[in-house]
Amino acid sequence: MIASNQKNKNETESLGNASMKDERFRILNEKFHFSDFRKWQEKIIDTLLTRRDVVVVMPTGSGKSLCYQLPALLLDGVTLV
């Protein structure tokens, strides 16, 4: 489940373009050795890449760590978890 502090109808447009999506999958494959995201991961990561706050409640082993590690590799600055 995801909750965000802001709403944005065009959140996928905010990601910039297809190159950002390509970059996410490149890092997913090269750094984490996965070919695809698990359920909810892609939406959570997309939201974080729009620099919006997100609260994620998922069970152990569902892939939460990737949801903050991958955006940290793509964004400038410090990542606070």
Protein Blocks (a to p, Z undefined) as FASTA:
>chain_A
ZZdfbdcfklmmmnopamlmmmmmmmmmmmnopabdcehklmmmmmmmnopacdddddeh
ilpmmmmmmmmmmpgcjddZZ
